[in-house]
Amino acid sequence: MPSTAPKRPPSLLITTGVLLLLLLIVAGLCVLGYGYFYADRIFPGVSVQQVPVGGLTRVEAVQALHQALEQQELPYVRLQSDQQAWIFSTTSLGGSLDVASAANQAWELGRGGVFRQDLVTRARLLWRGYDLVPDFRLEPGLSLAPLRQIALQTGSAPRRAQVWVAGLDVNNTDARTGRDLDIAAAQVAISQAVDKALGDSAWNTELRWRQLLHADAPRTGHFPAEPIPVDLRYVDLNPGASALSEAHAQAAILLSAPVTLWYDEPAAEAEGGTVRRTWSIDRAELASWLVESDSSEDQASAVTLDRGRMQALVTEIAAAIDRPARQGRLDYDAAAGTLVSIRPEQMGRTLDQARTLSLLETACLSASGRSVQLPVTVSEPAVTRAELEALLPLELISTGETGFVGANEARIHNISEAAERFRGIVVAPNSRFSFVEHVGDVTIAQGYTEGWVIVGDETVLGPGGGVCQVSTTFFRAAFWGGYPIADRTPHAYRVSWYEPPLGLDAAVFTPYVDLKFDNDQDTPILIQPEVDRANGKLYFRFYGRPTGRTVQMEGPVITATLPPGEPVIELDPSLAPGERIQTETAREGADVTVFRLIEVDGRMVAREPFISRYEPWSAHYREGPPATP
C-alpha cells in the first residue's frame, strides 16, 4: 500500500505569504521614507576631507566645511629652477579648496537616477561610508605677485646689437639673448601638482559611482607633509636679428663729412644777380643727432637721426629766410605821368620746412649729395610796380576834401602825421582796405602829439587829435569813387571841421572803430594824400583806371533836431587868470541821411543811404584860473 506525504494545512501557506508581503511593503515604505526624509539632505555616511556632512543640507554642509577646514593649512609648494628654490604655501599663491562643489558632489551620492544602484549606494554609505576630496582651485590673479617677483630675480632682458658714438668714432655692442619666466605655465604646473598630491579629486560622475560600488576601501584625501615640488619653465627672449654691420655703416656715413644747406637770394635791385646763403652742419653736430631707432624686438638694430634737433635747426633757418611779400609805396607825378618810388617793394619768401627736413635726413644718411638746396617759395606783392606802370598814365578817380583853417599846430601836426602814413599805398583789385590797419597805433611813441579830442561829453588833451579829420577825408574819397563802404561810424556829435556837408564824416578809434571800403574793380588804386598848410586843406586823391561810374549826393536830409545844452566851461591852468577860449561851437543834435546816387552809362544803379545820428553838443570853453583880488 503506497505511503502518502503529509499535507500542510492551507492556512499556514496563506499566513506565510501574507507575512512576506507585509515585509516587502514595510521594506518599501522604509526605503521610500528614507529617501523622502533625506530629499534635500546628504545621505548618512558621507564626509568631505574627513568632515561628516551626512544629514546636512548643501548650505549647512558648506558652512560646516568652511568652519572645519579653514583651520587646516593647505600643502606647501617648492618652486624650483636651476639651483634656486622658493617655498610658498598654496594659500599665499591663491589656492583654496572648492567646498561648495564638494557639498554638491556629496549630495549627488545615492541620487544617480537608477533605483537599484541608488539602493546599493545608500546601503554602502551606511555600511562603510565615503570620504570625498574637495577640488583644488588656484586663482591666477593672486599668484601673479609672487611669480613676477621670481621672474624679476631670475629673468634677464634681451639686448640688441647696438651702435654708439664716442667723439667722432663709431663703436658697437654685441646682442644678448634674454629669458623670462613662463607665468601661465607655472600656474598650470602648480594646479596639476597640488591636484595630484591630494589624490586627483577631479573624477567624472560615472567613475565616482563605480569606485564607490566596487572599491574595497573608502577614498580619502590627505595633505602631504612635505612641500610639493614644481619645476618652473622659462622662455627665451630673442633680441632680434642683428644688422650691426648695416647700422655701423649708416653711422659711419653720417659722420663722413659735413652737410651744407644753401639758398640763392636775389641781391638788391640796384646790384642785380643773387647772393648765396649757406648753413653748414659739422660732424660734431651730426654726431649729436645720432640715436638708436625705436625698433621692436623682432626687428634689426639700426641708427637714425634725432628729428627734434633737426627740426629745431630747420625752424631756425626758416626764421632767417621767411618774410612776407610787401608792396612798394609810390608817389605819382600827375603832370609828368610818372611813378616815383618812396619805398621799394619786397618779394616774399617761405621755406618749406617739411620738405627741408626730409631732404636733410636723406643727405645725412647718404655718402654723396651732402649738399641740399633749400626749397624756398617766392611770392610777389598783390600789386607790383610793373603792373602799375602798365596802367600809366593814371587817371584821377575821386577826391576827398576837408578844411582845418584855424586849427592849432598840434592838430595840424597830427593831420600831417596820419595822412603821410597813406602816401603811396596801393589797394589791390577786388580787396578790402582797412584804415586802422594802415594808420597804426595813435600814440606819442608813434610820432603823434597831444591835441584836443572828444571823450564822452568833454574835450580833453590826448594823442592824435585830428586823426578823425584824416579818416573823414579818406572816407569822402571812397564815397565819391563809388566804392562799397564796408564799415563806417559817424561821430557822436557834429564837428565843425567836417561841415559842410553835414553827415559825411567818419570816426576811427584804434583798434576798435575802423573805416573800411572795397575796391570792387579789376585794377588797383594808388592813394595820394596832400596837406595844404597854406590854405588849411586836406585832400585824398585816388588814382588808377576810371571806374565808369558817376557819383552824386542827395541831401542831407535832417530830421529830429535837438537844441544844445548849457555851455561847458573847463579849467585850463595854462591860460591867464580870467582868460577864456572857445574850443567847441554849440551844435544841434539831429538825425541826418545822405544818399549816394551811382550811375553807369547814364543809368541809375544804386541809391545808397548813409545815416548819421548826432547828439546835441554844447559850446565848450577853456578858462584860466580866477583872477586874484
C-alpha positions in Angstrom: 0.0 0.0 0.0 1.7 3.2 -1.0 2.6 5.8 1.5 1.4 9.4 1.3 3.2 12.6 2.4 1.5 14.7 5.0 -0.1 17.8 3.6 0.4 21.3 5.0 -2.6 23.0 6.2 -3.7 25.7 3.7 -3.9 28.2 6.4 -0.1 28.1 7.0 0.8 28.8 3.4 -1.5 31.8 3.4 -0.1 33.1 6.6 3.5 32.8 5.2 2.6 34.6 2.0 0.9 37.4 3.9 3.9 37.9 6.2 6.3 38.1 3.2 4.1 40.6 1.5 3.9 42.6 4.7 7.7 42.5 4.9 8.0 43.7 1.4 5.6 46.5 2.0 7.3 47.6 5.1 10.7 47.5 3.4 9.4 49.5 0.5 7.8 52.0 2.9 11.1 52.3 4.8 13.0 52.9 1.5 10.5 55.5 0.4 10.5 57.1 3.8 14.3 57.1 3.9 14.5 58.8 0.5 11.8 61.3 1.4 13.4 62.2 4.8 16.7 62.9 3.0 15.2 64.5 -0.1 17.1 67.8 0.5 19.9 66.4 2.7 23.1 64.4 2.1 22.7 60.7 2.9 24.4 59.5 6.0 27.9 58.1 5.8 29.3 60.8 3.5 32.2 63.0 4.6 34.4 65.6 2.9 38.0 65.7 3.8 37.0 63.5 6.9 34.4 66.1 8.0 31.0 64.3 8.3 28.3 66.0 6.3 25.6 63.3 6.3 22.1 64.5 7.2 23.0 68.1 6.3 21.6 70.3 3.6 24.0 71.5 1.0 24.0 75.0 2.6 24.6 73.5 6.0 27.4 71.3 4.6 29.2 74.3 3.0 29.1 76.2 6.4 30.3 73.1 8.3 33.2 72.6 5.8 34.2 76.2 5.9 34.3 76.1 9.7 36.2 72.8 9.9 38.6 73.2 7.0 39.6 76.8 7.4 41.9 75.9 10.2 43.7 73.3 8.1 46.7 74.5 6.3 47.0 73.7 2.7 50.1 72.0 1.5 53.3 74.0 0.6 54.8 74.0 -2.8 58.5 74.3 -3.7 59.0 76.3 -6.9 62.4 75.3 -8.3 64.6 76.5 -11.1 68.2 75.6 -11.8 69.9 75.8 -8.4 67.3 78.1 -6.8 64.1 77.2 -5.0 61.2 79.2 -3.4 58.7 77.7 -0.9 55.2 79.1 -0.7 52.0 78.0 0.9 49.3 77.3 -1.7 47.1 79.8 0.2 49.6 82.6 -0.5 49.6 81.6 -4.2 45.8 82.0 -4.3 45.0 78.3 -3.7 41.8 77.1 -2.0 39.5 74.0 -1.6 36.2 74.2 -3.5 33.9 73.2 -0.7 30.8 74.3 -2.5 31.5 71.9 -5.3 32.3 69.2 -2.8 29.0 69.7 -1.0 27.2 69.3 -4.3 29.1 66.1 -5.0 28.2 64.8 -1.6 24.5 65.4 -2.1 24.6 63.7 -5.5 25.8 60.3 -3.9 22.8 57.9 -3.9 21.0 60.0 -6.5 22.2 58.6 -9.8 18.8 58.1 -11.2 19.0 54.2 -11.4 16.8 52.8 -8.5 18.7 49.5 -7.9 22.1 51.2 -8.0 20.9 54.1 -5.7 19.7 51.5 -3.2 23.1 49.8 -3.2 24.9 53.1 -2.9 22.8 54.3 0.0 23.4 50.9 1.8 27.1 51.1 1.2 27.2 54.6 2.6 25.5 53.4 5.8 27.8 50.3 6.0 31.2 51.6 5.0 30.9 55.4 4.4 32.6 57.5 1.8 35.1 60.4 2.1 35.3 63.0 -0.7 38.3 65.1 -1.5 37.5 68.7 -2.5 38.7 70.1 -5.7 41.8 72.4 -5.5 41.5 75.8 -7.2 44.3 78.3 -8.0 43.3 81.9 -8.5 45.6 83.2 -11.3 45.4 86.8 -10.2 46.6 86.2 -6.7 49.6 84.1 -7.9 50.9 86.8 -10.2 52.7 88.9 -7.5 55.0 86.1 -6.2 55.6 84.7 -9.6 56.5 88.1 -11.0 58.9 88.6 -8.1 60.6 85.3 -9.1 60.6 86.5 -12.7 62.4 89.7 -11.7 65.1 87.7 -9.8 65.8 85.1 -12.4 64.9 86.7 -15.7 67.1 88.9 -17.9 66.1 91.4 -20.7 67.4 90.8 -24.2 69.8 93.3 -25.7 70.1 94.0 -29.3 73.3 94.7 -31.0 73.9 98.5 -30.7 76.0 101.1 -32.4 77.2 104.1 -30.3 79.4 107.1 -30.9 82.3 108.3 -28.7 83.5 111.6 -30.1 83.6 111.0 -33.8 84.3 107.2 -33.5 81.7 104.6 -34.3 81.5 101.7 -31.8 79.2 98.7 -31.4 77.9 96.3 -28.6 77.0 92.6 -29.3 73.5 91.2 -28.9 72.5 89.2 -25.9 69.5 86.7 -25.5 67.3 87.2 -22.5 64.9 84.9 -20.7 61.6 85.3 -18.8 59.5 83.1 -16.5 56.5 81.5 -18.2 54.0 82.6 -15.6 51.0 81.0 -17.3 52.8 77.6 -17.5 53.9 77.9 -13.8 50.2 78.5 -12.7 49.1 75.3 -14.6 52.0 73.3 -13.2 51.1 74.4 -9.6 47.5 73.4 -10.0 48.4 70.0 -11.5 50.9 69.2 -8.8 48.6 70.0 -5.9 45.7 68.1 -7.5 47.9 65.1 -7.9 49.2 65.3 -4.4 45.7 65.5 -3.0 44.6 62.4 -4.9 43.2 64.0 -8.1 39.6 64.6 -7.0 38.5 65.7 -10.4 36.6 62.5 -11.3 33.5 62.3 -13.5 30.2 61.1 -12.1 30.3 57.7 -13.7 33.8 56.9 -12.3 32.8 58.0 -8.9 29.8 55.6 -8.7 32.0 52.7 -10.0 34.7 53.5 -7.4 32.1 53.6 -4.6 30.4 50.3 -5.6 33.4 48.2 -6.2 36.3 49.7 -4.1 37.3 47.7 -1.0 38.1 50.9 1.0 36.7 54.4 1.0 38.6 57.1 -0.9 40.2 59.7 1.3 42.4 62.8 0.7 45.3 63.7 2.9 47.6 66.7 2.6 51.2 65.8 2.1 53.6 66.7 4.8 56.5 67.8 2.5 56.3 70.7 0.1 55.1 69.7 -3.4 57.9 70.2 -5.9 57.0 72.3 -9.0 59.6 72.9 -11.8 59.5 76.3 -13.4 59.8 76.8 -17.1 61.4 79.7 -18.9 61.2 81.1 -22.4 64.0 82.7 -24.3 63.6 86.4 -25.4 65.1 86.8 -28.8 66.8 90.3 -29.3 66.1 90.2 -33.0 68.3 89.6 -36.0 71.4 91.7 -35.8 72.1 94.2 -38.5 75.1 95.5 -36.8 77.2 95.9 -39.9 74.4 97.9 -41.6 73.9 100.1 -38.6 77.7 100.6 -38.3 77.8 101.6 -41.9 75.0 104.1 -41.5 76.7 105.8 -38.6 80.0 105.9 -40.5 78.2 107.6 -43.5 76.5 110.1 -41.2 79.9 111.2 -39.8 81.8 111.1 -43.0 81.5 114.8 -43.9 79.6 118.0 -43.0 76.2 118.7 -44.6 75.6 122.0 -46.4 72.3 123.8 -46.9 72.1 126.7 -49.3 69.8 129.1 -50.9 70.3 131.7 -53.7 68.8 135.0 -52.6 68.2 137.8 -55.1 70.6 140.8 -54.4 69.4 144.3 -54.1 67.6 145.7 -57.2 70.5 148.1 -57.9 73.1 145.4 -57.7 71.3 142.6 -59.6 72.2 138.9 -59.5 72.0 136.7 -56.5 73.8 136.1 -53.2 74.2 132.6 -51.9 73.4 132.0 -48.2 74.7 128.8 -46.6 74.3 126.9 -43.4 76.9 124.1 -42.6 76.3 121.3 -40.1 79.7 120.0 -39.0 80.5 116.4 -37.9 80.3 117.1 -34.2 76.7 118.4 -34.5 75.8 115.4 -36.8 77.2 113.1 -34.1 74.8 114.7 -31.6 71.9 113.8 -33.8 72.7 110.1 -33.9 70.2 107.9 -31.9 69.2 104.3 -32.0 65.9 103.6 -33.7 62.9 102.6 -31.6 62.6 99.1 -33.3 60.7 96.2 -31.8 62.4 93.0 -30.5 62.0 91.2 -33.8 63.5 94.0 -35.9 67.1 94.6 -36.7 69.0 97.2 -34.8 69.5 100.4 -36.7 70.6 104.0 -36.3 68.5 107.1 -37.1 68.6 110.8 -36.6 67.1 112.9 -33.8 64.2 114.6 -35.7 63.6 117.0 -32.8 67.1 118.5 -33.2 66.8 118.5 -36.9 63.5 120.3 -36.7 65.0 122.9 -34.4 67.7 123.7 -37.0 65.1 123.9 -39.8 63.0 126.3 -37.8 66.0 128.5 -37.1 66.8 128.6 -40.8 63.2 129.4 -41.7 63.2 132.3 -39.3 66.2 133.7 -41.2 64.6 133.2 -44.6 60.9 133.7 -44.3 59.4 137.1 -44.8 56.1 138.3 -46.2 55.7 140.0 -49.6 55.4 143.8 -49.2 54.0 146.2 -51.6 56.1 149.2 -52.5 55.0 152.7 -52.0 54.9 155.0 -55.0 54.3 158.7 -55.5 52.6 159.8 -58.7 53.6 162.9 -60.6 50.3 163.6 -62.4 51.9 166.3 -64.6 54.7 164.1 -65.9 52.7 160.8 -65.7 55.5 159.0 -63.9 55.9 157.0 -60.7 58.5 157.8 -58.0 59.5 155.1 -55.6 59.0 156.0 -51.9 59.6 152.5 -50.5 60.7 149.6 -52.8 58.5 146.6 -53.0 59.7 143.3 -51.3 59.3 139.8 -52.6 58.0 137.3 -50.1 59.9 134.1 -49.2 58.8 130.9 -47.4 60.8 127.9 -46.6 59.0 124.5 -47.0 60.1 123.1 -43.6 58.6 119.6 -44.0 60.4 119.1 -47.3 63.6 120.6 -45.9 63.5 118.1 -43.1 63.1 115.2 -45.5 65.9 116.4 -47.8 68.2 117.0 -44.8 67.6 113.5 -43.5 68.3 111.9 -46.9 71.5 113.9 -47.2 72.8 113.0 -43.8 72.4 109.2 -44.5 73.8 109.4 -48.0 77.5 109.0 -48.8 77.2 111.5 -51.7 75.0 114.5 -52.3 75.6 116.1 -48.9 74.7 119.5 -50.2 71.0 120.5 -50.1 69.3 123.3 -52.0 66.6 124.7 -49.7 63.1 124.6 -51.1 62.1 128.2 -50.9 58.9 129.6 -52.5 59.0 133.2 -53.7 55.8 135.3 -53.7 55.1 138.7 -55.2 53.2 141.5 -53.7 49.5 141.8 -54.5 50.3 144.6 -56.9 53.8 145.2 -58.3 55.3 148.4 -59.7 55.4 146.8 -63.1 51.6 146.3 -63.0 51.1 149.9 -62.1 53.5 151.2 -64.8 51.5 149.2 -67.3 48.5 151.4 -66.5 50.3 154.8 -67.0 49.2 157.4 -67.3 47.0 157.1 -64.2 43.8 159.0 -64.1 42.2 160.7 -61.1 39.2 158.6 -59.9 38.0 160.6 -57.0 39.0 163.3 -54.4 38.1 163.7 -50.7 38.5 167.2 -49.2 38.1 168.8 -45.7 39.4 172.0 -44.2 41.3 172.8 -41.0 41.6 176.6 -41.1 42.1 177.9 -37.6 43.5 174.6 -36.2 46.4 174.8 -33.8 49.8 173.4 -34.5 49.2 170.2 -32.6 46.1 169.3 -34.7 47.9 170.2 -37.9 50.9 168.0 -36.9 48.6 165.0 -36.2 46.8 165.5 -39.5 50.1 165.6 -41.4 51.4 162.6 -39.5 48.4 160.4 -40.1 48.0 161.5 -43.8 51.6 160.6 -44.5 51.1 157.0 -43.5 48.8 156.6 -46.5 51.1 158.2 -49.1 51.8 155.8 -52.0 49.7 152.9 -50.7 48.3 150.7 -53.4 44.9 149.0 -52.9 44.9 145.7 -54.7 42.0 144.8 -57.1 39.0 143.1 -55.5 40.3 143.6 -52.0 39.1 145.2 -48.7 41.0 148.2 -47.3 41.3 148.9 -43.6 42.1 152.5 -42.4 43.0 151.4 -38.9 45.4 148.7 -40.2 47.5 151.4 -42.0 47.2 154.3 -39.6 48.7 152.1 -36.8 48.7 152.9 -33.1 47.9 156.5 -32.4 50.4 157.2 -29.6 53.1 159.6 -28.7 55.7 156.9 -29.3 54.4 156.7 -33.0 55.0 160.4 -33.6 51.7 161.9 -32.7 51.3 164.8 -30.3 48.6 165.7 -27.8 45.6 167.6 -29.0 42.0 168.3 -28.0 39.9 165.2 -28.5 36.3 164.4 -27.6 35.9 161.9 -24.8 32.4 161.4 -23.6 30.9 164.9 -23.3 34.3 166.6 -22.7 37.2 167.8 -24.8 40.4 166.6 -23.3 44.1 166.6 -24.3 45.1 163.3 -25.8 47.4 161.9 -28.6 46.0 162.1 -32.1 43.6 164.9 -32.0 42.9 165.5 -35.7 43.2 161.8 -36.9 39.5 161.7 -37.5 39.8 164.5 -40.0 42.1 162.2 -42.0 39.6 159.3 -41.8 36.8 161.6 -42.8 38.7 163.0 -45.8 39.7 159.4 -46.8 36.0 158.3 -46.5 34.9 161.1 -48.8 37.4 160.0 -51.5 36.0 156.4 -51.3 32.4 157.8 -51.3 33.0 159.9 -54.4 34.7 157.0 -56.1 31.5 154.9 -55.7 33.4 152.2 -53.9 31.3 150.0 -51.5 31.7 151.2 -47.9 32.1 148.1 -45.7 32.4 149.8 -42.3 31.8 153.5 -41.4 30.9 155.0 -38.0 29.8 158.7 -37.8 30.8 160.9 -34.9 28.6 161.0 -31.9 28.5 164.8 -32.1 28.7 167.3 -35.0 32.2 168.6 -35.6 32.7 171.9 -37.3 35.8 170.8 -39.1 33.8 168.4 -41.2 30.9 170.7 -42.3 29.7 171.3 -44.8 28.4 168.9 -45.9 26.7 167.6 -42.8 26.5 163.8 -42.5 29.7 162.9 -44.5 32.2 162.2 -41.7 33.8 159.0 -40.4 35.2 158.4 -36.9 38.0 156.0 -36.1 39.3 154.8 -32.7 42.2 152.3 -32.9 41.8 149.4 -32.7 38.1 149.2 -32.1 36.4 151.6 -34.6 37.5 151.2 -38.2 36.8 152.6 -41.6 36.8 150.0 -44.5 36.0 150.1 -48.2 36.1 147.5 -51.0 38.0 148.0 -54.3 35.5 146.2 -56.4 37.4 146.9 -59.6 39.8 144.7 -61.5 42.6 147.4 -61.4 44.5 148.8 -58.4 44.1 152.2 -56.7 47.0 154.5 -55.8 46.3 156.7 -52.8 47.8 160.2 -52.7 47.2 162.5 -49.7 48.1 166.2 -49.7 48.2 168.5 -46.7 47.9 172.2 -47.9 49.0 174.1 -44.8 48.8 177.5 -46.6 45.1 177.1 -47.4 44.2 174.8 -44.5 43.1 172.0 -46.7 43.5 168.2 -46.6 43.0 166.1 -49.8 42.9 162.4 -50.6 43.1 161.5 -54.2 42.6 158.1 -55.7 44.4 157.3 -59.0 44.0 154.4 -61.3 41.7 153.4 -64.2 38.3 155.1 -64.4 35.5 153.1 -62.9 32.9 154.2 -65.4 30.7 155.4 -62.5 29.2 158.8 -61.9 28.5 159.7 -58.3 26.2 162.4 -57.0 25.0 163.2 -53.5 21.4 163.8 -52.5 20.7 165.6 -49.2 21.5 165.9 -46.4 18.0 165.2 -45.1 17.8 166.5 -41.5 15.2 165.2 -39.0 14.6 165.1 -35.2 16.7 168.1 -34.3 17.5 168.7 -30.6 18.8 172.0 -29.1 22.3 172.1 -27.5 22.6 172.1 -23.7 24.2 174.7 -21.5 27.8 175.8 -22.2 30.6 173.7 -20.7 33.5 175.6 -19.1 36.7 173.6 -18.4 39.5 174.9 -16.3 42.8 175.4 -18.1 45.7 176.4 -15.8 47.8 177.2 -18.8 45.6 180.2 -19.6 46.0 183.6 -17.9 43.6 184.3 -15.0 40.2 185.2 -16.3 41.1 184.3 -19.9 38.5 182.3 -21.8 38.9 180.5 -25.2 36.0 178.8 -27.0 37.1 175.3 -28.2 33.8 173.9 -29.5 30.8 175.7 -31.0 27.3 174.7 -29.8 25.6 172.3 -32.3 22.1 170.9 -32.5 21.5 167.2 -32.4 19.9 165.7 -35.4 19.3 162.6 -37.5 20.9 163.1 -40.9 20.6 161.0 -44.0 22.8 161.4 -47.1 22.0 159.4 -50.3 24.8 158.4 -52.7 23.5 158.1 -56.3 25.6 156.0 -58.6 25.1 156.0 -62.4 26.8 153.8 -65.0 26.3 154.7 -68.7 23.6 157.2 -67.7 21.6 154.5 -65.8 21.0 154.7 -62.1 22.4 151.6 -60.5 22.3 152.5 -56.8 20.8 154.9 -54.3 22.6 154.2 -51.0 21.6 155.9 -47.7 24.3 156.9 -45.2 22.7 157.6 -41.9 24.2 159.6 -39.0 22.7 160.3 -35.6 24.3 163.3 -33.8 23.7 164.1 -30.1 23.3 167.8 -29.2 26.6 169.4 -28.4 27.1 172.3 -26.0 29.5 175.1 -26.5 32.9 174.3 -24.8 35.2 176.9 -23.3 38.6 176.7 -21.7 39.0 179.2 -18.9 42.0 180.3 -16.9 42.0 180.3 -13.1 40.1 183.0 -11.3 41.9 186.4 -11.0 43.5 187.1 -7.6 41.9 190.3 -5.9 
